[in-house]
């Protein structure tokens, strides 16, 4: 009889239990700012406090408690792990337990907790209490569904391991949908030249790095406003202040070969050498910059050569329509081993 009284009282009064977080994610850092501290990793534990009565009086003693999260107040599906706490000490009707349903259970959706109880040191079945208890917002501090209450400026400090090929850092945003992962929108119209997104690197890496893994992807893209009829108005899409370094994909060295299976000069005229590159082939709109690196007996002045796109296969360079070529202006043949630095810009 005593057990039945306890269970009935628990079912009626556990609904008044409160959820209390055991960690504070964000805190003020003085006037006008906030900080995110990474000194101690935040766990997914939170504290549950409740009251249990026996026959109308506060309960005392040990009780086994079981907790299950659901995605609905009745029916629905279980979310996360089942948590059981044995021999919980209840004093004057009050008890406190630490609960951890896993790392991914609180992500902004409503949750209800089913509670079951049995006498401590018991192996019998649990009696499920009704109704399920709605989870209050406190555990959602473990997953910030909205950061609208953050104060700015926001400073993040800490250390993280990894390599340039590992896409993780102090703050990592994984966008699984079709939207933008990180957006920097500077909406002020003042003329001060502050960037919307700034990356500063005191080490050997890049200040800002963008990588694309899809065949048609773009690592870093810039847009600017363009006027009509060729007029250019507004900001530039790319501004450089310093040296420009490009990869071997668009900058390469062309070696002149005058014989053999790798011959790349035109038949009957070694004064024309043919460029073969995926970005150049059948691409008359490409911009091709060529500087002589070694010309042998030819003049080393850059004006000694010119660059042409071949629209046809007529002499003196038959069979190379759709190719870019480097031609000796004075008609002298290129010696074997002549080299040119080539930079390709294409749209």
Secondary structure, DSSP 8 states (H G I E B T S, - for coil): -HHHHHHHHHHHHGGG-EEE-S--S-EE-STT-EEE--SS---S-EEEEEE-EETTEE--EEEEEEEEEESSSSS--EEEEEEEEEEEEEBTTEEEEEE---TTS-SSS--EEEEEEEETT--S--EE-SS-EE--GGGGGGS-S--TT--SSEEE-------TTS---SS-----SSS-SS--------S----SS----SSSS-SS-----STT--SS-----B-STT-B-S--S----S-----TTTEEEEE---SSTT--EETTEEEEEEE--TTTTT-TT-EEEEEEEE-TTS--SGGGEEEEE--S--TTSTT-TT-EEEEETT-----TT-EEEEEEE--
